[in-house]
Amino acid sequence: MIIPIRCFTCGALIADKWSKFAERVAKGEDPAKVLDDLGVRRYCCRRMFLSHVDLIDIVIKYEVYTQ
Amino acid sequence: MRSGACPLVVNVYYRVRERGGVRGVQAPSIAIQKLGENECSMVLKGVTPAVANALRRALMSDVPTLAIDEVVVVENSSVLFDEVLAHRLALIPLKVDVETYEALLSCFEEGRRDDCVASFTLEVEADRQMTVYSGHLKFAGFTGEFSSLAYAEVKPVSDIIPIVKLAPGQKVVLEAYAKMGTGKEHAKWQPVSAVAYKYYPKVTVLKRECGEECRKCAEVCPKGVLRWRGGALEVVEEKLEECAMCRACEEACPDVVRVSWDDTSFIFSIEGLGVLPVSKVVEVAMRRLLKRLDRLINTVEASLNALGGGRA
């Protein structure tokens, strides 16, 4: 849905790095290199980025706001 | 070298030792190798694995911190349910200055956690598609007796943690209350992320002049601990601590290299979340550990005395 705040395994903060990661990967950069640059070293945190699908962008279109 | 935590560890250890604990180990010491705001690596010497593990566990689950624990949702028309929103808010690490932390800590230790509450408000309405960030959380002061800490400010470690995305017209209005708690109750209160230790490695080259055939012992090492030069094998001292004790070298040349470890020395690495400086986290963990040891010793002594036999 939306990037989890912390890594499921070690509890490190990851959410604040998501937008930069997504932006750079969308431009065609190698995800491994981007994660290295962002200082995400452990594989538990790296999979959080690699396996995440930001579904909220899709879901948000179907939400009709009614008062 | 800064080692503010050192006397405390020595203290813990000697108390154990005084009361008939561990024998045959040298006096404990800590050598800090790297100390940053959010990371620390150190070598802990002269302790048993039990002491090292007690420290690790205390760091992760016994150092109280602040985290959002109660959320009053006034309005939430976002795509996330109230409870998902509350959960995300709770996981945001909150930064406090050391002075305020001490006040909060003593409040927590006196068992009055509901009296030391930091409150926040969040009010965002989207006129176009937008992301609500942790930076939108507004600190609204402490409640109760802590309202006197007017200068103190509690804020998220980072201002760009996405909380939720809003479509045009959607709105989130809520109040959040942060309380003190420990990692054993919920991971949101953990002050550190990865805390790990390993034995101090001992790599011995049994046969230095081993010629061409042991070039592979050095090549096989993933961490570059061994070096092969001019037909001789040697240990690269400055890389020794990186040895993962994978024994790939031993496998490649069984009679040339021996990998073992010192089970009284530990290489500790601690990674903080930015909630408190790691040095402070270590100090509090030690203090809390010591208190628990005291309580244990006192209970044991009291029950022995009650039996009338004095010390066994």
Contacts between the chains, C-beta under 8 A, distances in Angstrom:
chain1	res1	chain2	res2	distance
A	1	B	80	7.4
A	2	B	80	7.3
A	2	B	88	7.9
A	2	B	162	6.4
A	2	B	164	6.7
A	2	B	165	6.6
A	3	B	162	6.5
A	4	B	91	7.9
A	5	B	88	5.6
A	5	B	91	3.9
A	5	B	92	6.2
A	5	B	161	6.2
A	6	B	91	5.2
A	6	B	187	7.7
A	6	B	193	7.8
A	7	B	193	7.2
A	10	B	193	4.7
A	10	B	194	4.6
A	11	B	187	5.6
A	11	B	190	5.4
A	11	B	192	7.9
A	11	B	193	4.7
A	11	B	273	7.4
A	12	B	193	3.7
A	12	B	194	6.8
A	12	B	271	6.9
A	12	B	273	7.1
A	13	B	93	6.0
A	13	B	157	6.5
A	13	B	158	6.7
A	13	B	161	7.2
A	13	B	193	7.7
A	13	B	273	6.0
A	13	B	274	7.4
A	15	B	161	4.7
A	15	B	162	5.8
A	16	B	134	7.8
A	16	B	158	4.1
A	16	B	160	4.9
A	16	B	161	4.8
A	18	B	162	6.7
A	19	B	160	7.2
A	19	B	162	7.2
A	42	B	194	6.6
A	56	B	79	6.4
A	56	B	164	7.8
A	56	B	165	5.0
A	57	B	165	7.1
A	59	B	79	5.1
A	60	B	79	5.7
A	60	B	129	7.1
A	60	B	165	5.8
A	60	B	166	7.7
A	60	B	167	4.7
A	61	B	167	7.4
A	63	B	78	7.9
A	63	B	79	5.0
A	63	B	167	5.7
A	63	B	170	7.1
A	65	B	77	5.6
A	65	B	167	7.0
A	65	B	168	8.0
A	65	B	169	4.2
A	65	B	170	5.6
